[in-house]
Amino acid sequence: MKSFNCGLILLLIMSATNISRVMAEDLPWHASGNGGAVAAGAQASTRAGIEMLQKGGNAVDAAVATIFNLAVSDYGLFCIGGEVPFMFYDSKTRDVVVFNGMGGAPADPEAIKWYYDNGIPSTGIKAATVPSAVSTLMAALSQKGTMSFEQVIGPTLSLLDAGGKEWYASLAKTLRRLVLTEKTTNGTREQKITAARDRFYKGDIADELNKYYISSGGFLRKADLEAHTTRVEKPVSIQYRGYTVNKCNTWTQGPVLLQSLRLLENFDLKTMGSFSADYIHATIEAMKLAYADRDKYYGDPSFENVPIVPLLSDEYTKIRYPLIDMKHASLEIRPGDPLKMVAYSGPGEYWPGEKGTTTCVVADRWGNVVAATPSANPDYGICESLGVAHNTRLSSLNTQKGHPNSLAPGKRPRITLTPTLVLRDGNPFLAMSVAGGDMQDQVSLQLLLDIVEFGMKPRDAVTAPRFLTKHIQDSFNPSPDPAVRMGKISGLEINSADNSLIGNLEERGHKVERSDATLAWPVMIYTDRTTGISYAAGQPSKNGGGKTCAAINLAK
């Protein structure tokens, strides 16, 4: 994401005694306590999650309530027809599961031909993939939650009923139709929620969406909605200095953080020192190598045979990390070949090179944790009769034939959305969600290193200066020409005015751009297993407005 105007806020839930007071107050941007936590992109949405925790719901109940609410409170950064990678740590099984929250391209081959002939637009209904968020949230709620859809959607309906945009009343009616289906369906809680979900994707709501697609010149059809499923997957994971770091698969950019960590574990970052020239240089150069592989190999793993296991292997890491020269910044794009175990395969035709994303992380009192990254880039195509706005995520595919992330019927784009769950000894340690397009995993990497290597708490990590490499592809440029997708060779943006530091980096060959901009917008929850205290923080705004949280201690 290139610019943001939303507030990221957090709220810790520790008891019900002071909830009414907390609900009436503005929320600060960091907090700590020993109960549960919600961190999200707007006050109304965080309060929606808090309400579920107050009523005895678990982390999934709270996250689903929060994310549905974000489709209203953070509209423009997310919408009801958007997408949401959703990771869940289950304290009973001690497993992490991923709900694949991305929809696919239209299945019609003629539509795909149109895109190759005319290009993929960045806005409007022709830029939409199958709207996936409703299915993702319903799947998570039915399989891992405890509450009904009617309960979790309550705060969103209240927000819509209060009035605002023209489509509020229509969306409220649509959501109430889903509630009605849930209430009138016989069966278990899970069956009732599934029936409500199916009305959206297979029933009369899908019929109305189909009419809208046809009348508006879009390429999606009811058949695309009917074929959509929310896949439940295992995360991609590595070990880093005793921590298990979990990411979504290569339908996101998530594993690029894991590749970066694998390279950096060969360096003594702690001795280099936080935000030192050596630390910044090593991290930037590791990210350049990891992102070169991202841009050459990553794509929808249900369509592409992505070599994720060799990309993260000891052998590949061993031959790749010596490419990092501590005295010189690389001016090349250097993907490797993990199948032939070649450190640098030459750039070939692959040159590594947002508009809307919000955030949500939740922890409950039982140790369950959710990390999710809801998103939908405007300008949306909106079905006015239903109040259902659609994503523009098709532009995260490209039209370079033969590329792993090239457009194909039903294919899901490789998105930048990339929540993170970190465990230690099988227990939750850190949950992160970052808004910021291609910046997301760069900033997630720095936040993780701030905590693991340098012992920072979340409130210190989110306010620490940051840096970014521009030596990558733009994930929102669908051009068939990889050179057009390219960013700036050896470009480095940094939150620093330290002339000595910047001079050192420039001497190594980095093309430094000083910046006082906020580089991405993270939220996180860190859990201290010794004390049982959760520490939450979200990126504060420089003018002091909107990025807030609060804490209440659990009664002993």
Secondary structure by P-SEA (a helix, b strand, c coil): ccccccccbbbbbccccaaaaaaaccccccccccccccccccaaaaaaaaaaaaacccaaaaaaaaaaaaaccccccccccbbbbbbbbbccccbbbbccccccccccaaaaaaaaacccccccccccccccaaaaaaaaaaccccccccccaaaaaaaaaaccccaaaaaaaaaaaaaaaaaaccccaaaaaaaaaaaacccaaaaaaaaaaaaacccccaaaaaaccbbbbbbbccccccbbbbbbccccccaaaaaaaaaaccccccccccccaaaaaaaaaaaaaaaaaaaccccccccccccccccccaaaaaacccccccccccccbbbbbcccccccccccccccccccccbbbbbcccbbbbbbbbbbcccccccccccbbbbcccccccccccccccccccccccccbbbbbbbcccccccccccccccaaaaaaaaaaaaaccccccaaaaaacccccccccccccccccccccccccccbbbbccccaaaaaaaaaaccbbbbbccccbbbbbbbbcccccbbbbbccccccccccccccccccc
